[in-house]
């Protein structure tokens, strides 16, 4: 499997199809890259098209170059003026604050780096509950028509994790042949409608419930690929449009990760998607505001402490000055000075 294509604009739409148990099947998607087959009409299943180059053989067929993204973003002293004891205490306090600030900044910077890694992935804004146990008539986790998967355990690990977290059992269908009613697609470049029809037919063929997610991964030639998912009507309560976009985002992003084998590519993408889907994404600015607020409070406390220390110092200086004054100077006043001057004048 060669991976390297770009991602482009979105498609998806108004229509939907009822499942065998009633209700509607749903999803969402986008298309772009090497297939460039145009926008599909009204549908409510997801797909993604892309293409690239630099094919490699073996179980890791991803290109060395990363994907090209189109549209959108995919996508941190002072010392106390007092004496020795007070100065030491002030210095220690200042050092503690300084170290706290540095630690906070580095922690915040690391958080930004961590968040940036998933900045091109759709945020999860809804609290979701997994499907209840017993909703799924359990089946195999993948169909591999191209013999890509050499490590069954590694492949199934992430898919089972997705199932455990969401209650929706995924199935990955890997193929290089998209045929509609026995007829191959034109020039091996299926439209979004053809991908949708193929995926829905496979869903009906393979599953007896509406609690599955079927992902069709189509790669007729190295580095030219298409992905399309269908969710059962019951699974749709968990894998809504936003959740489907999250899954496609991770599949799209991990496609260019040359450190992943084919098994790891699918497994890790589903695992990452499950974690993000089932937890509301926290804004990266919240910890920033918490840190800034904490620093502001510490600064105010420090300023109050410094002001109090300065007042104590001035009081101590006044006390020391009084203790050091000659005793003869106590009790003198302007009245005493005037009386002394009057006595001198009277004597003269």
DRENNU-248782 format. One record per residue (C-alpha): x, y, z; residue number from 1. Coordinates in nm, 4 decimals, always signed. Layout:
residues N
<rec x="X" y="Y" z="Z" pos="NUM"/>
...
end
This chain:
residues 348
<rec x="+0.0000" y="+0.0000" z="+0.0000" pos="1"/>
<rec x="+0.1499" y="+0.3318" z="-0.1042" pos="2"/>
<rec x="+0.0432" y="+0.6369" z="+0.0879" pos="3"/>
<rec x="+0.1167" y="+0.9971" z="+0.0187" pos="4"/>
<rec x="-0.1742" y="+1.1862" z="-0.1303" pos="5"/>
<rec x="-0.3223" y="+1.5114" z="-0.0172" pos="6"/>
<rec x="-0.6559" y="+1.5886" z="+0.1346" pos="7"/>
<rec x="-0.8991" y="+1.8303" z="-0.0096" pos="8"/>
<rec x="-1.2450" y="+1.9706" z="+0.0198" pos="9"/>
<rec x="-1.5400" y="+1.8041" z="+0.1828" pos="10"/>
<rec x="-1.8452" y="+1.6362" z="+0.0497" pos="11"/>
<rec x="-2.1408" y="+1.4754" z="+0.2098" pos="12"/>
<rec x="-2.4930" y="+1.5659" z="+0.2036" pos="13"/>
<rec x="-2.8523" y="+1.5531" z="+0.2613" pos="14"/>
<rec x="-2.9569" y="+1.2020" z="+0.1760" pos="15"/>
<rec x="-2.9389" y="+0.8945" z="+0.3941" pos="16"/>
<rec x="-3.0359" y="+0.5327" z="+0.3692" pos="17"/>
<rec x="-3.2442" y="+0.3309" z="+0.6076" pos="18"/>
<rec x="-3.0847" y="+0.0252" z="+0.7612" pos="19"/>
<rec x="-3.2313" y="-0.3176" z="+0.7872" pos="20"/>
<rec x="-3.3527" y="-0.2457" z="+1.1418" pos="21"/>
<rec x="-3.5119" y="+0.0890" z="+1.0592" pos="22"/>
<rec x="-3.3638" y="+0.4307" z="+1.1099" pos="23"/>
<rec x="-3.0944" y="+0.5847" z="+0.8974" pos="24"/>
<rec x="-2.7381" y="+0.5038" z="+0.8146" pos="25"/>
<rec x="-2.5088" y="+0.8000" z="+0.8217" pos="26"/>
<rec x="-2.1609" y="+0.9400" z="+0.8013" pos="27"/>
<rec x="-1.9695" y="+1.2200" z="+0.6337" pos="28"/>
<rec x="-1.6568" y="+1.2690" z="+0.4306" pos="29"/>
<rec x="-1.4384" y="+1.4640" z="+0.1945" pos="30"/>
<rec x="-1.2455" y="+1.4125" z="-0.1269" pos="31"/>
<rec x="-0.9370" y="+1.5457" z="-0.3028" pos="32"/>
<rec x="-0.5905" y="+1.4491" z="-0.4203" pos="33"/>
<rec x="-0.4890" y="+1.2078" z="-0.6957" pos="34"/>
<rec x="-0.8341" y="+1.0729" z="-0.7867" pos="35"/>
<rec x="-0.9867" y="+1.4172" z="-0.8352" pos="36"/>
<rec x="-1.3090" y="+1.2595" z="-0.9493" pos="37"/>
<rec x="-1.5375" y="+1.5479" z="-0.8710" pos="38"/>
<rec x="-1.7968" y="+1.5952" z="-0.6020" pos="39"/>
<rec x="-2.0574" y="+1.3332" z="-0.5372" pos="40"/>
<rec x="-2.4238" y="+1.4068" z="-0.5051" pos="41"/>
<rec x="-2.6420" y="+1.3935" z="-0.1990" pos="42"/>
<rec x="-2.5278" y="+1.1136" z="+0.0232" pos="43"/>
<rec x="-2.4684" y="+1.0637" z="+0.3872" pos="44"/>
<rec x="-2.1718" y="+0.8324" z="+0.3976" pos="45"/>
<rec x="-1.8096" y="+0.9292" z="+0.4221" pos="46"/>
<rec x="-1.5208" y="+0.9092" z="+0.1837" pos="47"/>
<rec x="-1.1773" y="+1.0499" z="+0.1211" pos="48"/>
<rec x="-0.9677" y="+1.0441" z="-0.1924" pos="49"/>
<rec x="-0.5974" y="+1.1111" z="-0.2338" pos="50"/>
<rec x="-0.2862" y="+1.0281" z="-0.4259" pos="51"/>
<rec x="+0.0888" y="+1.0604" z="-0.4182" pos="52"/>
<rec x="+0.4114" y="+0.8946" z="-0.5199" pos="53"/>
<rec x="+0.7254" y="+0.7194" z="-0.3990" pos="54"/>
<rec x="+0.5850" y="+0.3689" z="-0.3622" pos="55"/>
<rec x="+0.7709" y="+0.1171" z="-0.1528" pos="56"/>
<rec x="+0.7246" y="-0.2580" z="-0.1459" pos="57"/>
<rec x="+0.6697" y="-0.4784" z="+0.1553" pos="58"/>
<rec x="+0.4404" y="-0.4437" z="+0.4555" pos="59"/>
<rec x="+0.5184" y="-0.0734" z="+0.4848" pos="60"/>
<rec x="+0.4323" y="+0.0881" z="+0.1534" pos="61"/>
<rec x="+0.3979" y="+0.4476" z="+0.2669" pos="62"/>
<rec x="+0.6034" y="+0.7158" z="+0.0900" pos="63"/>
<rec x="+0.8763" y="+0.9118" z="+0.2605" pos="64"/>
<rec x="+0.7238" y="+1.2441" z="+0.1729" pos="65"/>
<rec x="+0.4321" y="+1.3797" z="+0.3734" pos="66"/>
<rec x="+0.0904" y="+1.4692" z="+0.2379" pos="67"/>
<rec x="+0.0089" y="+1.8036" z="+0.0834" pos="68"/>
<rec x="-0.2890" y="+1.9689" z="+0.2475" pos="69"/>
<rec x="-0.5313" y="+2.1936" z="+0.0658" pos="70"/>
<rec x="-0.7592" y="+2.4351" z="+0.2404" pos="71"/>
<rec x="-0.7822" y="+2.5019" z="+0.6127" pos="72"/>
<rec x="-0.5250" y="+2.4378" z="+0.8757" pos="73"/>
<rec x="-0.4316" y="+2.0939" z="+0.9742" pos="74"/>
<rec x="-0.4215" y="+2.1238" z="+1.1013" pos="75"/>
<rec x="+0.3429" y="+2.8856" z="+2.4058" pos="76"/>
<rec x="+1.5324" y="+3.9535" z="+4.0842" pos="77"/>
<rec x="+1.4862" y="+4.1247" z="+4.2985" pos="78"/>
<rec x="+1.6101" y="+4.0848" z="+4.6615" pos="79"/>
<rec x="+1.4552" y="+4.2198" z="+4.9731" pos="80"/>
<rec x="+1.6079" y="+4.5529" z="+5.0874" pos="81"/>
<rec x="+1.6040" y="+4.4264" z="+5.4444" pos="82"/>
<rec x="+1.8790" y="+4.2752" z="+5.6542" pos="83"/>
<rec x="+2.0450" y="+3.9392" z="+5.6127" pos="84"/>
<rec x="+1.7565" y="+3.7247" z="+5.7391" pos="85"/>
<rec x="+1.4903" y="+3.9146" z="+5.5509" pos="86"/>
<rec x="+1.7006" y="+3.9343" z="+5.2354" pos="87"/>
<rec x="+1.7590" y="+3.5597" z="+5.2353" pos="88"/>
<rec x="+1.3900" y="+3.4877" z="+5.2758" pos="89"/>
<rec x="+1.3005" y="+3.7287" z="+4.9976" pos="90"/>
<rec x="+1.5632" y="+3.5771" z="+4.7707" pos="91"/>
<rec x="+1.4337" y="+3.2261" z="+4.8297" pos="92"/>
<rec x="+1.0758" y="+3.3347" z="+4.7652" pos="93"/>
<rec x="+1.1775" y="+3.5124" z="+4.4461" pos="94"/>
<rec x="+1.3735" y="+3.2089" z="+4.3298" pos="95"/>
<rec x="+1.0736" y="+2.9839" z="+4.3949" pos="96"/>
<rec x="+0.8473" y="+3.2121" z="+4.1893" pos="97"/>
<rec x="+1.1050" y="+3.2324" z="+3.9115" pos="98"/>
<rec x="+1.1419" y="+2.8551" z="+3.8951" pos="99"/>
<rec x="+0.7639" y="+2.8136" z="+3.8968" pos="100"/>
<rec x="+0.7289" y="+3.0538" z="+3.6051" pos="101"/>
<rec x="+0.9992" y="+2.8761" z="+3.4050" pos="102"/>
<rec x="+0.8474" y="+2.5351" z="+3.4796" pos="103"/>
<rec x="+0.5013" y="+2.6584" z="+3.3818" pos="104"/>
<rec x="+0.6257" y="+2.8038" z="+3.0554" pos="105"/>
<rec x="+0.8085" y="+2.4854" z="+2.9585" pos="106"/>
<rec x="+0.5082" y="+2.2728" z="+3.0545" pos="107"/>
<rec x="+0.2796" y="+2.4984" z="+2.8556" pos="108"/>
<rec x="+0.5148" y="+2.4847" z="+2.5579" pos="109"/>
<rec x="+0.5162" y="+2.1058" z="+2.5703" pos="110"/>
<rec x="+0.1374" y="+2.1076" z="+2.5847" pos="111"/>
<rec x="+0.1246" y="+2.3263" z="+2.2760" pos="112"/>
<rec x="+0.3543" y="+2.0840" z="+2.0961" pos="113"/>
<rec x="+0.1357" y="+1.7943" z="+2.2017" pos="114"/>
<rec x="-0.1831" y="+1.9685" z="+2.0918" pos="115"/>
<rec x="-0.0228" y="+2.0729" z="+1.7671" pos="116"/>
<rec x="+0.0224" y="+1.7090" z="+1.6737" pos="117"/>
<rec x="-0.3536" y="+1.6694" z="+1.6549" pos="118"/>
<rec x="-0.4372" y="+2.0225" z="+1.5439" pos="119"/>
<rec x="-0.5414" y="+1.8896" z="+1.2018" pos="120"/>
<rec x="-0.7910" y="+1.6494" z="+1.3590" pos="121"/>
<rec x="-1.1533" y="+1.7477" z="+1.4134" pos="122"/>
<rec x="-1.2305" y="+1.8371" z="+1.7753" pos="123"/>
<rec x="-1.4778" y="+1.6264" z="+1.9689" pos="124"/>
<rec x="-1.7456" y="+1.8598" z="+2.1050" pos="125"/>
<rec x="-2.0095" y="+1.6064" z="+2.2140" pos="126"/>
<rec x="-2.0178" y="+1.3662" z="+2.5069" pos="127"/>
<rec x="-2.0906" y="+1.0232" z="+2.3655" pos="128"/>
<rec x="-2.2009" y="+0.7010" z="+2.5299" pos="129"/>
<rec x="-2.0963" y="+0.3635" z="+2.3857" pos="130"/>
<rec x="-2.3602" y="+0.1314" z="+2.2486" pos="131"/>
<rec x="-2.4939" y="-0.1092" z="+2.5113" pos="132"/>
<rec x="-2.3487" y="-0.4582" z="+2.5272" pos="133"/>
<rec x="-2.5228" y="-0.7031" z="+2.2986" pos="134"/>
<rec x="-2.5920" y="-0.4506" z="+2.0235" pos="135"/>
<rec x="-2.3443" y="-0.6138" z="+1.7853" pos="136"/>
<rec x="-2.3595" y="-0.9514" z="+1.6175" pos="137"/>
<rec x="-1.9834" y="-0.9860" z="+1.6319" pos="138"/>
<rec x="-1.7965" y="-1.0583" z="+1.3101" pos="139"/>
<rec x="-1.4464" y="-1.0435" z="+1.1666" pos="140"/>
<rec x="-1.2603" y="-0.7145" z="+1.1919" pos="141"/>
<rec x="-1.1239" y="-0.6923" z="+0.8409" pos="142"/>
<rec x="-1.1287" y="-0.8306" z="+0.4878" pos="143"/>
<rec x="-0.7930" y="-0.8210" z="+0.3104" pos="144"/>
<rec x="-0.8250" y="-0.8829" z="-0.0638" pos="145"/>
<rec x="-0.4725" y="-0.7522" z="-0.1304" pos="146"/>
<rec x="-0.2830" y="-0.9622" z="+0.1263" pos="147"/>
<rec x="-0.1435" y="-0.6558" z="+0.2997" pos="148"/>
<rec x="-0.2009" y="-0.7721" z="+0.6557" pos="149"/>
<rec x="+0.0736" y="-1.0015" z="+0.7791" pos="150"/>
<rec x="+0.0254" y="-0.9549" z="+1.1543" pos="151"/>
<rec x="-0.3332" y="-1.0348" z="+1.2485" pos="152"/>
<rec x="-0.2862" y="-0.9568" z="+1.6189" pos="153"/>
<rec x="-0.1411" y="-0.6147" z="+1.5512" pos="154"/>
<rec x="-0.4155" y="-0.5289" z="+1.3041" pos="155"/>
<rec x="-0.7010" y="-0.6360" z="+1.5304" pos="156"/>
<rec x="-0.5598" y="-0.4708" z="+1.8427" pos="157"/>
<rec x="-0.6676" y="-0.1173" z="+1.7517" pos="158"/>
<rec x="-0.9965" y="-0.2293" z="+1.5966" pos="159"/>
<rec x="-1.0928" y="-0.4169" z="+1.9125" pos="160"/>
<rec x="-0.9969" y="-0.1117" z="+2.1157" pos="161"/>
<rec x="-1.2321" y="+0.0992" z="+1.9029" pos="162"/>
<rec x="-1.5080" y="-0.1566" z="+1.9601" pos="163"/>
<rec x="-1.4514" y="-0.1636" z="+2.3377" pos="164"/>
<rec x="-1.4561" y="+0.2158" z="+2.3646" pos="165"/>
<rec x="-1.7496" y="+0.2950" z="+2.1353" pos="166"/>
<rec x="-1.9566" y="-0.0228" z="+2.1354" pos="167"/>
<rec x="-1.9443" y="-0.0057" z="+1.7534" pos="168"/>
<rec x="-1.7559" y="-0.2900" z="+1.5854" pos="169"/>
<rec x="-1.5428" y="-0.1691" z="+1.2939" pos="170"/>
<rec x="-1.4627" y="-0.3677" z="+0.9823" pos="171"/>
<rec x="-1.1907" y="-0.2628" z="+0.7370" pos="172"/>
<rec x="-1.2440" y="-0.3789" z="+0.3793" pos="173"/>
<rec x="-0.9177" y="-0.3547" z="+0.1804" pos="174"/>
<rec x="-0.9583" y="-0.3838" z="-0.1960" pos="175"/>
<rec x="-0.8378" y="-0.2636" z="-0.5344" pos="176"/>
<rec x="-1.1635" y="-0.3438" z="-0.7127" pos="177"/>
<rec x="-1.4758" y="-0.1301" z="-0.6807" pos="178"/>
<rec x="-1.7441" y="-0.2926" z="-0.8932" pos="179"/>
<rec x="-2.1074" y="-0.1878" z="-0.8939" pos="180"/>
<rec x="-2.3399" y="-0.4720" z="-0.9941" pos="181"/>
<rec x="-2.0448" y="-0.6495" z="-1.1507" pos="182"/>
<rec x="-1.9362" y="-0.3489" z="-1.3543" pos="183"/>
<rec x="-1.5934" y="-0.1961" z="-1.2747" pos="184"/>
<rec x="-1.5671" y="+0.1776" z="-1.2275" pos="185"/>
<rec x="-1.4507" y="+0.3982" z="-1.5131" pos="186"/>
<rec x="-1.0693" y="+0.4037" z="-1.5350" pos="187"/>
<rec x="-1.0483" y="+0.2667" z="-1.1825" pos="188"/>
<rec x="-1.1526" y="+0.6038" z="-1.0400" pos="189"/>
<rec x="-1.4849" y="+0.5591" z="-0.8622" pos="190"/>
<rec x="-1.7027" y="+0.8579" z="-0.7862" pos="191"/>
<rec x="-1.8214" y="+0.9275" z="-0.4350" pos="192"/>
<rec x="-2.1605" y="+0.7817" z="-0.5270" pos="193"/>
<rec x="-1.9977" y="+0.4599" z="-0.6495" pos="194"/>
<rec x="-1.7879" y="+0.4328" z="-0.3353" pos="195"/>
<rec x="-2.1002" y="+0.4864" z="-0.1271" pos="196"/>
<rec x="-2.2984" y="+0.2237" z="-0.3158" pos="197"/>
<rec x="-2.0154" y="-0.0289" z="-0.2919" pos="198"/>
<rec x="-1.9709" y="+0.0274" z="+0.0821" pos="199"/>
<rec x="-2.3431" y="+0.0000" z="+0.1543" pos="200"/>
<rec x="-2.3716" y="-0.3192" z="-0.0484" pos="201"/>
<rec x="-2.0832" y="-0.4714" z="+0.1466" pos="202"/>
<rec x="-2.2477" y="-0.3671" z="+0.4727" pos="203"/>
<rec x="-2.5697" y="-0.5449" z="+0.3773" pos="204"/>
<rec x="-2.3777" y="-0.8540" z="+0.2636" pos="205"/>
<rec x="-2.1716" y="-0.8905" z="+0.5792" pos="206"/>
<rec x="-2.3707" y="-0.7702" z="+0.8776" pos="207"/>
<rec x="-2.7061" y="-0.8573" z="+1.0296" pos="208"/>
<rec x="-2.7207" y="-0.5607" z="+1.2661" pos="209"/>
<rec x="-2.6986" y="-0.1813" z="+1.2518" pos="210"/>
<rec x="-2.4156" y="-0.1506" z="+1.5047" pos="211"/>
<rec x="-2.1167" y="-0.1858" z="+1.2716" pos="212"/>
<rec x="-1.8889" y="+0.0610" z="+1.0982" pos="213"/>
<rec x="-1.7592" y="-0.0530" z="+0.7600" pos="214"/>
<rec x="-1.4558" y="+0.1247" z="+0.6168" pos="215"/>
<rec x="-1.3709" y="+0.0525" z="+0.2535" pos="216"/>
<rec x="-1.0066" y="+0.1234" z="+0.1752" pos="217"/>
<rec x="-0.9480" y="+0.1276" z="-0.1995" pos="218"/>
<rec x="-0.6014" y="+0.1540" z="-0.3555" pos="219"/>
<rec x="-0.5890" y="+0.0470" z="-0.7222" pos="220"/>
<rec x="-0.2323" y="+0.1712" z="-0.7714" pos="221"/>
<rec x="+0.0360" y="+0.2707" z="-0.5218" pos="222"/>
<rec x="-0.0279" y="+0.6024" z="-0.3490" pos="223"/>
<rec x="-0.3684" y="+0.6593" z="-0.5074" pos="224"/>
<rec x="-0.6344" y="+0.5714" z="-0.2570" pos="225"/>
<rec x="-0.9936" y="+0.6251" z="-0.1532" pos="226"/>
<rec x="-1.1664" y="+0.5659" z="+0.1778" pos="227"/>
<rec x="-1.5367" y="+0.5442" z="+0.2428" pos="228"/>
<rec x="-1.7179" y="+0.4491" z="+0.5617" pos="229"/>
<rec x="-2.0751" y="+0.3480" z="+0.6371" pos="230"/>
<rec x="-2.2272" y="+0.3314" z="+0.9847" pos="231"/>
<rec x="-2.5344" y="+0.1344" z="+1.0797" pos="232"/>
<rec x="-2.8378" y="+0.3258" z="+1.2009" pos="233"/>
<rec x="-2.7732" y="+0.2222" z="+1.5621" pos="234"/>
<rec x="-2.4003" y="+0.2907" z="+1.5376" pos="235"/>
<rec x="-2.4820" y="+0.6383" z="+1.4114" pos="236"/>
<rec x="-2.5785" y="+0.7451" z="+1.7641" pos="237"/>
<rec x="-2.2077" y="+0.7172" z="+1.8497" pos="238"/>
<rec x="-2.0342" y="+0.7617" z="+1.5146" pos="239"/>
<rec x="-2.2075" y="+1.0772" z="+1.4013" pos="240"/>
<rec x="-2.0717" y="+1.3107" z="+1.1328" pos="241"/>
<rec x="-1.8200" y="+1.4672" z="+1.3713" pos="242"/>
<rec x="-1.6961" y="+1.1282" z="+1.4914" pos="243"/>
<rec x="-1.6670" y="+1.0061" z="+1.1330" pos="244"/>
<rec x="-1.4609" y="+1.3114" z="+1.0436" pos="245"/>
<rec x="-1.2321" y="+1.2375" z="+1.3376" pos="246"/>
<rec x="-1.1732" y="+0.8837" z="+1.2101" pos="247"/>
<rec x="-1.1038" y="+1.0053" z="+0.8558" pos="248"/>
<rec x="-0.8712" y="+1.2740" z="+0.9894" pos="249"/>
<rec x="-0.6570" y="+1.0182" z="+1.1710" pos="250"/>
<rec x="-0.6533" y="+0.7839" z="+0.8721" pos="251"/>
<rec x="-0.5530" y="+1.0771" z="+0.6544" pos="252"/>
<rec x="-0.2841" y="+1.2035" z="+0.8910" pos="253"/>
<rec x="-0.1296" y="+0.8634" z="+0.9661" pos="254"/>
<rec x="-0.1184" y="+0.7721" z="+0.5970" pos="255"/>
<rec x="+0.2137" y="+0.9521" z="+0.5564" pos="256"/>
<rec x="+0.3702" y="+0.8114" z="+0.8750" pos="257"/>
<rec x="+0.6479" y="+0.5946" z="+0.7353" pos="258"/>
<rec x="+0.7183" y="+0.4394" z="+1.0760" pos="259"/>
<rec x="+0.3871" y="+0.2499" z="+1.0642" pos="260"/>
<rec x="+0.3424" y="-0.0859" z="+0.8997" pos="261"/>
<rec x="+0.0117" y="-0.1396" z="+0.7208" pos="262"/>
<rec x="-0.1295" y="-0.3167" z="+1.0265" pos="263"/>
<rec x="-0.0138" y="-0.0372" z="+1.2564" pos="264"/>
<rec x="-0.1581" y="+0.2252" z="+1.0227" pos="265"/>
<rec x="-0.5128" y="+0.0953" z="+1.0529" pos="266"/>
<rec x="-0.4788" y="-0.0171" z="+1.4143" pos="267"/>
<rec x="-0.3350" y="+0.3089" z="+1.5462" pos="268"/>
<rec x="-0.5747" y="+0.5245" z="+1.3453" pos="269"/>
<rec x="-0.8773" y="+0.3517" z="+1.4941" pos="270"/>
<rec x="-0.7261" y="+0.3620" z="+1.8422" pos="271"/>
<rec x="-0.6524" y="+0.7349" z="+1.8190" pos="272"/>
<rec x="-0.9988" y="+0.8004" z="+1.6807" pos="273"/>
<rec x="-1.1688" y="+0.6088" z="+1.9623" pos="274"/>
<rec x="-0.9892" y="+0.8115" z="+2.2289" pos="275"/>
<rec x="-1.0794" y="+1.1416" z="+2.0691" pos="276"/>
<rec x="-1.4377" y="+1.0485" z="+1.9814" pos="277"/>
<rec x="-1.5267" y="+0.9371" z="+2.3336" pos="278"/>
<rec x="-1.3808" y="+1.2392" z="+2.5143" pos="279"/>
<rec x="-1.4658" y="+1.6053" z="+2.4644" pos="280"/>
<rec x="-1.1579" y="+1.7837" z="+2.3325" pos="281"/>
<rec x="-1.0241" y="+2.0390" z="+2.5812" pos="282"/>
<rec x="-0.9242" y="+2.3763" z="+2.4441" pos="283"/>
<rec x="-0.5450" y="+2.4236" z="+2.4660" pos="284"/>
<rec x="-0.6084" y="+2.7748" z="+2.5997" pos="285"/>
<rec x="-0.7715" y="+2.6552" z="+2.9221" pos="286"/>
<rec x="-0.4443" y="+2.5436" z="+3.0867" pos="287"/>
<rec x="-0.2834" y="+2.8625" z="+2.9565" pos="288"/>
<rec x="-0.5434" y="+3.0787" z="+3.1315" pos="289"/>
<rec x="-0.5110" y="+2.8713" z="+3.4485" pos="290"/>
<rec x="-0.1347" y="+2.9204" z="+3.4489" pos="291"/>
<rec x="-0.1624" y="+3.2933" z="+3.3796" pos="292"/>
<rec x="-0.4256" y="+3.3315" z="+3.6525" pos="293"/>
<rec x="-0.2089" y="+3.1427" z="+3.9003" pos="294"/>
<rec x="+0.0905" y="+3.3585" z="+3.8125" pos="295"/>
<rec x="-0.1183" y="+3.6752" z="+3.8547" pos="296"/>
<rec x="-0.2313" y="+3.5635" z="+4.2002" pos="297"/>
<rec x="+0.1249" y="+3.4755" z="+4.2975" pos="298"/>
<rec x="+0.2434" y="+3.8143" z="+4.1730" pos="299"/>
<rec x="-0.0176" y="+3.9980" z="+4.3826" pos="300"/>
<rec x="+0.0691" y="+3.7911" z="+4.6896" pos="301"/>
<rec x="+0.4364" y="+3.8615" z="+4.6310" pos="302"/>
<rec x="+0.3743" y="+4.2368" z="+4.5936" pos="303"/>
<rec x="+0.1731" y="+4.2369" z="+4.9177" pos="304"/>
<rec x="+0.4483" y="+4.0461" z="+5.0938" pos="305"/>
<rec x="+0.7139" y="+4.2880" z="+4.9633" pos="306"/>
<rec x="+0.5074" y="+4.5887" z="+5.0750" pos="307"/>
<rec x="+0.4647" y="+4.4402" z="+5.4200" pos="308"/>
<rec x="+0.8352" y="+4.3642" z="+5.4440" pos="309"/>
<rec x="+0.9145" y="+4.7235" z="+5.3437" pos="310"/>
<rec x="+0.6768" y="+4.8599" z="+5.6084" pos="311"/>
<rec x="+0.8383" y="+4.6393" z="+5.8714" pos="312"/>
<rec x="+1.1809" y="+4.7565" z="+5.7604" pos="313"/>
<rec x="+1.0845" y="+5.1233" z="+5.7879" pos="314"/>
<rec x="+0.9325" y="+5.0657" z="+6.1299" pos="315"/>
<rec x="+1.2484" y="+4.8890" z="+6.2398" pos="316"/>
<rec x="+1.4607" y="+5.1761" z="+6.1079" pos="317"/>
<rec x="+1.2518" y="+5.4300" z="+6.3026" pos="318"/>
<rec x="+1.2805" y="+5.2203" z="+6.6163" pos="319"/>
<rec x="+1.6562" y="+5.1874" z="+6.5674" pos="320"/>
<rec x="+1.6881" y="+5.5630" z="+6.5101" pos="321"/>
<rec x="+1.5032" y="+5.6396" z="+6.8308" pos="322"/>
<rec x="+1.7178" y="+5.3957" z="+7.0269" pos="323"/>
<rec x="+2.0365" y="+5.5531" z="+6.8914" pos="324"/>
<rec x="+1.9416" y="+5.9158" z="+6.9688" pos="325"/>
<rec x="+2.1168" y="+6.0807" z="+7.2726" pos="326"/>
<rec x="+1.8894" y="+6.0926" z="+7.5729" pos="327"/>
<rec x="+1.9407" y="+6.4712" z="+7.5998" pos="328"/>
<rec x="+1.7534" y="+6.5220" z="+7.2748" pos="329"/>
<rec x="+1.4351" y="+6.3716" z="+7.4115" pos="330"/>
<rec x="+1.1737" y="+6.6171" z="+7.5351" pos="331"/>
<rec x="+1.2895" y="+6.9178" z="+7.3294" pos="332"/>
<rec x="+1.0342" y="+7.1053" z="+7.1316" pos="333"/>
<rec x="+0.9752" y="+7.4422" z="+6.9720" pos="334"/>
<rec x="+0.8237" y="+7.5661" z="+7.2974" pos="335"/>
<rec x="+1.1394" y="+7.4714" z="+7.4863" pos="336"/>
<rec x="+1.3514" y="+7.6508" z="+7.2299" pos="337"/>
<rec x="+1.1382" y="+7.9692" z="+7.2583" pos="338"/>
<rec x="+1.1521" y="+7.9576" z="+7.6379" pos="339"/>
<rec x="+1.5291" y="+7.9247" z="+7.6297" pos="340"/>
<rec x="+1.5564" y="+8.2173" z="+7.3886" pos="341"/>
<rec x="+1.3314" y="+8.4306" z="+7.6152" pos="342"/>
<rec x="+1.5464" y="+8.3505" z="+7.9170" pos="343"/>
<rec x="+1.8600" y="+8.4480" z="+7.7271" pos="344"/>
<rec x="+1.7061" y="+8.7792" z="+7.6167" pos="345"/>
<rec x="+1.5846" y="+8.8537" z="+7.9689" pos="346"/>
<rec x="+1.9279" y="+8.7817" z="+8.1142" pos="347"/>
<rec x="+2.0911" y="+9.0151" z="+7.8658" pos="348"/>
end
